[in-house]
Amino acid sequence: MTYRSKIAWIFLLGFALDLVNMFVATVAYPDIAHELQASVTQLAWVSNAYLLGLTVIIPFSVWLAAMLGERRLIAASLLLFAGASVMVGQAGSIEALIGWRLLQGLGGGLLIPVGQALAYRHFPAAERSQLTARVMSVALLVPALSPALGGWLVDSLSWRWIFHANLPLALIILLLAWLWIKPDAPATARPSLEMGNLFKQIGNPMLRIAMLIYLCVPGVFIGTSLIAILYLRGLGYDAAHTGALMLPWALASALAIFLSKTLFNRYGPKPLLLVGMGLQCSGIVLLNEPSLIILAYGLMGLGGSLCSSTAQTLAFLDIRAPRMGHASALWNINRQLSFCLGAAALSAVLSASDSFTMTFLIAAALTLLPLLAVLSLDTSRVRALLHPASEPQ
């Protein structure tokens, strides 16, 4: 196995570990509420505390990596995550559980930006779409499988085991990281904590466009899917039928990931992003027609994942190795924000308009918001990065 493949595996396993903990806890809410006498608001913080920990630590990832070295930082993060996971599973009160979930998020929050920067740094520009396809496959499969796995653990053992089960996987990743990642070169100077360097990366046109795409396409889909649940229940769909609509979405998303990996280097990001936005926009509009609901979810999955896969590759296409950590941190802050803002914005629209039709139309329009930015994308620069040998010297 090549060194870059080992690095990619460590990143993908850490990414999967983080994703599992974002989605698995919800199935245990009834049991946690019963045993720890937790209110609905407190239960919400079981997930929110983890997401808060994930988000607040990201801006410090570059500085910590420079201070400790990426190998030691990933190892320390995994140890913190593993220890906090054990304590979450041991919690005797809802307050203690929420506190340990926050610490667990702080440990897990460094795995994605640091591992992502390390992985993308070792893949040349022309091969980053292959890495992105693996990343997006994990992002598709883990949220789909986590609730079922968590439900099985809760039913077979206890809600505490959905957190204890993190321990063996975290220790395996820790062992692989220590064996596979090369030791860091000693730092020649003490790094300073300069947040300005992080946000200077917004000046990079490709990263900026990719971040806008993520806010307006996957972010809008998150909000749309929440509104759609309320809409479908009003139409008489039960929970099982509503959940089953994610199957055509998942199948279409898998196709989109394959297409992005196959077509990115050949055609570049611009046509993929334009087609993806158009498909998701059409799918959201079709939500207003109940007889076409399956087609609507399929179009949203195809278009949304085509955009998210393409944007992930585009974001790091022309980032120089020394700045990969800054770009990765900024990308992950934006990703976390997109999940929150999409849901908040469309919930506010629904509250103000009291109309599902209007809300879906506004969501469709928001999906097309990055249109002018995508049209302005410098295709010659992209071509030079993807096919340097074909450019005139």
KAQUI-V195279 format. One record per backbone hydrogen bond with DSSP energy under -0.5 kcal/mol. CO is the residue of the C=O (numbers start at 0). NH is the residue of the N-H. If there is no record, write none. Layout:
co->CO nh->NH
co->CO nh->NH
This chain:
co->1 nh->5
co->2 nh->6
co->3 nh->7
co->4 nh->8
co->5 nh->9
co->6 nh->10
co->7 nh->11
co->8 nh->12
co->9 nh->13
co->10 nh->14
co->11 nh->15
co->12 nh->16
co->13 nh->17
co->14 nh->18
co->15 nh->19
co->16 nh->20
co->17 nh->21
co->18 nh->21
co->18 nh->22
co->19 nh->23
co->23 nh->26
co->24 nh->27
co->25 nh->28
co->27 nh->31
co->28 nh->32
co->29 nh->33
co->30 nh->34
co->31 nh->35
co->32 nh->36
co->32 nh->37
co->35 nh->93
co->38 nh->42
co->39 nh->43
co->40 nh->44
co->41 nh->45
co->42 nh->45
co->42 nh->46
co->43 nh->46
co->43 nh->47
co->44 nh->48
co->45 nh->49
co->46 nh->50
co->47 nh->51
co->48 nh->52
co->49 nh->53
co->50 nh->54
co->51 nh->55
co->52 nh->56
co->53 nh->57
co->54 nh->57
co->54 nh->58
co->56 nh->59
co->57 nh->60
co->59 nh->63
co->60 nh->64
co->61 nh->65
co->62 nh->66
co->63 nh->67
co->64 nh->68
co->68 nh->72
co->69 nh->73
co->70 nh->74
co->71 nh->75
co->72 nh->76
co->73 nh->77
co->74 nh->78
co->75 nh->79
co->76 nh->80
co->77 nh->81
co->78 nh->82
co->79 nh->83
co->80 nh->84
co->81 nh->85
co->82 nh->86
co->83 nh->87
co->84 nh->88
co->85 nh->89
co->86 nh->90
co->87 nh->90
co->92 nh->96
co->93 nh->97
co->94 nh->98
co->95 nh->99
co->96 nh->100
co->97 nh->101
co->98 nh->102
co->99 nh->103
co->100 nh->104
co->101 nh->105
co->102 nh->106
co->103 nh->107
co->104 nh->108
co->106 nh->109
co->107 nh->110
co->107 nh->111
co->108 nh->112
co->109 nh->113
co->109 nh->114
co->110 nh->114
co->111 nh->115
co->112 nh->116
co->113 nh->117
co->114 nh->118
co->115 nh->119
co->116 nh->120
co->117 nh->121
co->118 nh->121
co->119 nh->122
co->123 nh->126
co->123 nh->127
co->124 nh->127
co->126 nh->129
co->126 nh->130
co->127 nh->131
co->128 nh->132
co->129 nh->133
co->130 nh->134
co->131 nh->135
co->132 nh->136
co->133 nh->137
co->134 nh->138
co->135 nh->139
co->136 nh->140
co->137 nh->141
co->139 nh->143
co->140 nh->144
co->141 nh->145
co->142 nh->146
co->144 nh->148
co->145 nh->149
co->146 nh->150
co->147 nh->151
co->148 nh->152
co->149 nh->153
co->150 nh->154
co->151 nh->155
co->152 nh->156
co->152 nh->157
co->157 nh->160
co->158 nh->161
co->159 nh->162
co->159 nh->163
co->160 nh->164
co->162 nh->165
co->163 nh->166
co->164 nh->168
co->165 nh->169
co->166 nh->170
co->167 nh->171
co->168 nh->172
co->169 nh->173
co->170 nh->174
co->171 nh->175
co->172 nh->176
co->173 nh->177
co->174 nh->178
co->175 nh->179
co->176 nh->180
co->188 nh->190
co->191 nh->193
co->192 nh->194
co->193 nh->196
co->193 nh->197
co->194 nh->197
co->194 nh->198
co->195 nh->199
co->197 nh->200
co->198 nh->201
co->199 nh->202
co->200 nh->203
co->202 nh->204
co->203 nh->207
co->204 nh->208
co->205 nh->209
co->206 nh->210
co->207 nh->211
co->208 nh->212
co->209 nh->213
co->210 nh->214
co->211 nh->215
co->212 nh->216
co->213 nh->218
co->216 nh->220
co->217 nh->221
co->218 nh->222
co->219 nh->223
co->220 nh->224
co->221 nh->225
co->222 nh->226
co->223 nh->227
co->224 nh->228
co->225 nh->229
co->226 nh->230
co->227 nh->231
co->228 nh->232
co->229 nh->233
co->230 nh->234
co->231 nh->236
co->232 nh->235
co->237 nh->241
co->238 nh->242
co->239 nh->243
co->240 nh->244
co->241 nh->244
co->242 nh->245
co->243 nh->246
co->243 nh->247
co->244 nh->248
co->245 nh->249
co->246 nh->250
co->247 nh->251
co->248 nh->252
co->249 nh->253
co->250 nh->254
co->251 nh->255
co->252 nh->256
co->253 nh->257
co->254 nh->258
co->255 nh->259
co->256 nh->260
co->257 nh->261
co->258 nh->262
co->259 nh->263
co->262 nh->266
co->262 nh->267
co->263 nh->267
co->267 nh->271
co->268 nh->272
co->269 nh->273
co->270 nh->274
co->271 nh->275
co->272 nh->276
co->273 nh->277
co->274 nh->278
co->275 nh->279
co->276 nh->280
co->277 nh->281
co->278 nh->282
co->279 nh->283
co->280 nh->284
co->281 nh->285
co->282 nh->286
co->283 nh->286
co->284 nh->287
co->285 nh->288
co->287 nh->289
co->288 nh->291
co->289 nh->292
co->291 nh->295
co->292 nh->296
co->293 nh->297
co->294 nh->298
co->295 nh->299
co->296 nh->300
co->297 nh->301
co->298 nh->302
co->299 nh->303
co->300 nh->304
co->301 nh->305
co->302 nh->306
co->303 nh->307
co->304 nh->308
co->305 nh->309
co->306 nh->310
co->307 nh->311
co->308 nh->312
co->309 nh->313
co->310 nh->314
co->311 nh->315
co->312 nh->315
co->313 nh->316
co->315 nh->318
co->317 nh->319
co->319 nh->322
co->319 nh->323
co->320 nh->323
co->322 nh->326
co->323 nh->327
co->324 nh->328
co->325 nh->329
co->326 nh->330
co->327 nh->331
co->328 nh->332
co->329 nh->333
co->330 nh->334
co->331 nh->335
co->332 nh->336
co->333 nh->337
co->334 nh->338
co->335 nh->339
co->336 nh->340
co->337 nh->341
co->338 nh->342
co->339 nh->343
co->340 nh->344
co->341 nh->345
co->342 nh->346
co->343 nh->347
co->344 nh->348
co->345 nh->349
co->346 nh->350
co->347 nh->351
co->348 nh->352
co->349 nh->353
co->354 nh->358
co->355 nh->359
co->356 nh->360
co->357 nh->361
co->358 nh->362
co->359 nh->363
co->360 nh->364
co->361 nh->365
co->362 nh->366
co->363 nh->367
co->364 nh->367
co->365 nh->368
co->367 nh->370
co->369 nh->373
co->370 nh->374
co->371 nh->375
co->373 nh->376
co->376 nh->378
co->377 nh->381
co->378 nh->382
co->379 nh->383
co->380 nh->384
co->381 nh->385
co->382 nh->386
co->386 nh->389
co->387 nh->390
